[in-house]
């Protein structure tokens, strides 16, 4: 009792007034919950920086991405070349900046493809159930069990390793997890009272999915989409490192790291700096996703 009284005395008049007549403190807004998460704020700040780099790359980069200067090949970082040069005398900083225009669009557009397909299949599977659920989930299991690398290798060999082909391919091989997450959420939402009430008044399946189920799973979709961008960027970097993704001389963080591995002891900057760009970009999306997950969590309670 003494401790409770002590806590009551430490509350300010403003805090007591905020409790209202019900005695329950109102739930903080989305923005206030988001900014409380310092890691999420850091991730958002990094993401803004990378978007600005991608948009203003020609103004930020001091050289063209493919501009060569053999005289200055393998030059260590200095005031003229902030991140050094590669074996052809190309500025690493400029190439890493222009690579932002490659890696980030691949991640964003592949995410859009993956989320669109995954949400559609997951909602149909969870809502209709039965035979539809079995067919769609077995299709999802096949995708998740299939070795994606060999599919990427085969398709890119047949249709080329262009940016549109890679983006579409990465999106169409990444929707499996999205479909499973969405299906689990739909299974829970469709049993709620308001969905049953919509059924009872004769609402169509499409109306129920659009007006009642999708808005309730949207927070989960947003969080998964944010994390999906980071995953796709990392996959693109990996396949470019292996020579299956974006091909030189077009700069990609993955192929830049690969080009520097043979000279790692002599010119460490060729791999380290592009790898740092890749790490920071994926980290920004992951931190942002974690922050969105906490801010959109209905079970969140203020400290």
N, C-alpha and C positions, 0 to 999 in steps of 0.2 A: 504493500500500500504506500509506503514511504517513497519507494522508487517511482511509482506511478505519479504521485504528487510532484516529485522532483521533475519528471519529464513534462508534466503539465505546466509547471512554472517556467520551464525553459522555452516553451513555445511563445513566439511573439504574437502580438495582437493581430497582425496581418495574417499570420498562419491560422490562428483560431477563426478569424473571419472567413478565411477561404474554405473552411470546412462546411459552411452553409448550415441550413436547418437540419439536414439529415445527419450531420456529424461525420460525413465521409468526404475525404479530400477528393476533389475532381481529378479525373485522369488527365495527365499532362498531354499537350498536343504532340503530334508526330515530330515536329521540328525540335521541340524542347527535349524530347527523348533522344532524338538523333544526335544533337550537339553535346549531350552528356557523355556520349561515347567518344573518347579522345582518339581512339584508333580509327573510328569511322570518319572523324573530321580530317585526320591525316590522310586517309585513303581518298576522301573527296578532294582534298587540296592537290594531291598528286595526280588524280585523274584530270582535274582542270588543267594542270600544267601539261600533261600529255596531249590533251585535246588541243590546247593552244599550240603546242609544238607541231602537231599534225596539220593544223589549219594554216599556220604561218611558217611552215618549213622553208619555203624559198627565201623568206626574209631573215630567218634565224641562221640558216646554214651559211657559212662564209664562202663555201665552194659548191660547185655542182657535184651531184652524187657520183658521177662517173668521170670526173675531171682527173686526169693523170699527170703526174710530175715525177718522172723516173729519177731525177736528180735528188729528190727528197724522199726516196723510198725508205721504208722502215725507220722513219724518223721518230724519236721518242717525243712524248708530250712536251710542248713548250708554249710560248706565248703566241706563236703563229699557228700551231696545230695543237689545239687544246687536248686532243686525245691521241695525238700521234698520227702516223700514216701507215698504210699497208704496203705490201710488196710491189704495188704498182704506183706508189706515191699518192694514193687517194686519201683524202682527209677522213679519218675515222669518225670524227664528230659530225661532219656533214652527212656522211652515209648513214649514221645511226639516226640522225634527225629525219632524213628522207624515208628511212625504214619504218618510221612511225606511221607514215601515210600508207604503208603496205600492211603491217601487222594489225593495227587497230581496226581498219575497215573489214579485214578478214574476220576478226573476232566478232565484231558487231553484227555483220550481215549473216555470218554463219549461225550466230545465236538466234537471229530472227527466224531463220529457216528451221532450226532445231526446236525452238519454242513453239512455233506455229504448228509444226507436225506433231510434236509431242503433246501439246495441250489438246489438239483435236482428237488424237487417238486415245489419250488418257481419259478425257471427258466422256467419249463414246463408250469406252470400255467400262468405266466405273458406273455410268448412269444406266446403261441398258443391261449390263450383266449377261449371264447365260452364255449362249453360243457366241454372241458378239464379243464378250469379254474373253472367252477362251481363245478365239481366233486371233484377236488383236494382241493379247498377252503372249501367245506363242510366237507371233511375228516379232514382238519386242524381245523375247528371249533369244530368238535367232540372231537378231542384230547385236545384242549384248555379248553373245557367245562367239560371234564371227571375228576373226583376226582382222581388225580394221587396217592395219598397216599393209597387208597384202592387197586389200581392196583398194586402198589409196594408190599403191604401186601399179596395179593393173589398170585402173581407170585413167590415171595421169599418163600412163604410157600410151593408151589408146587415143585419148582426147587432148593431150598436151597438159603442161604444167602452168597454165595461165591463171591469173587471179580469179576470174569468174568460175572456172572449173574447180579450183581448190576451195573456194568459198562455198559453193553449192555442195561439194562432196563432204566437206567437214560438217556442214549443217545436217546433211542427210544421214550421217553416221553418228550423230550426237544426240538424237532425240529420244533414245531408249530410256535413259534415266529420267528425263523430263516426263515421259508418259507414265512411268511407274509412280512418280511422286504425285502427279496430278490425279491419277486413278485412286490412290489411297485417300486423297483429300475429298474427292467426289463421293467415295463410298461413305464417308462420315457425314458430309453435308446433305446428301439426298435423304437421310433418315431423320432430318430435323422437322420440327412441326410446321415451319412456314412452307417447306417444299411439299409436305403432305397436304397442307391447305390449298396450295396452288393446284395440286392434282384434283382435289375434291371439287374445285370450281370449274374444272374443265380446261385448264391452261394446257397449251400444246407443249410437246417435249422441247421444241426449239425455244419457246418462250421461257420455260423453266430453266433451261441451260443458260440462256442469255441473261435473264433478269435475276435469277436467284442463286444459281450454283456458281457461275463464273465470277461474279463480284466477290463471293466469299473465298474463292481460292486465289484471287488476284494477288494478294500480298505474297503468297508462297511462290507464285509464278515470277513476280518481280525479283524476289531474292534469288531464285534459281537462275533467272536470266542474267543477273549481274555476275554470279559466280561462273556461269557458262561462258561468258566472254573471256574471262581469265583462263579457263581451261582450254578453249579453242586457240587462243593466242599461244599458249604453251605448247599445244599439239603442233601448231603451224611451225613454231620455232624448232621443235624436235624433228619434224619431217624435213624441214629445210636444212637442218644440220646434217641429216642423213643423205641429202641430195635428191629427195623426192619432191620437195616443195618448190618455193620460189627459186628460180635459177639465176645465178650471176649473169650479167653485171647488175641486175636489179637488186638493190639492197634489201635484205631482210635480216632481222637480228639473228635468226638461226643460221643462215648461210655465212654471215659475217663471223660468227663464232667458229664455224667449221673451217673457214679460210685461215683463221689464226691458230688452229690447233697444231699444225705442223711447225709453226714458228713460235710456239708458246714460250720457250726459254729465251729466245732471242728478242721477241717482240710481244711481250705479254699483253700489251694494250690492245692488240688486234682482237683478242677474244674477251678480255675482261670488261671493257667498256660497253660493247654491244650486249654482253651477258647481263651487265648491270641495268641497262635499259629494259631488257626483257623481264628481269626480276622485279624491278620497281613498278613496271606497268601491271604485271599480273598481281603483285601485292596490293596495288591501289584498288583493283577490282575486288579482290578478296576482302580487304578491310571494309570497303564500301558495302559489300554484300552482308558481312557480319553486322554492320551497323544498321542496315535496313531490316535485317531479320529481328534484331532486338527492338527497333522502333516500331515495327509493324506487329509485334507479338501482343495479342490482346491480354495476355496474362501478365504483362509488364506492370510493375507497381513502383511508385517513386520511393526513393530512399528516405 
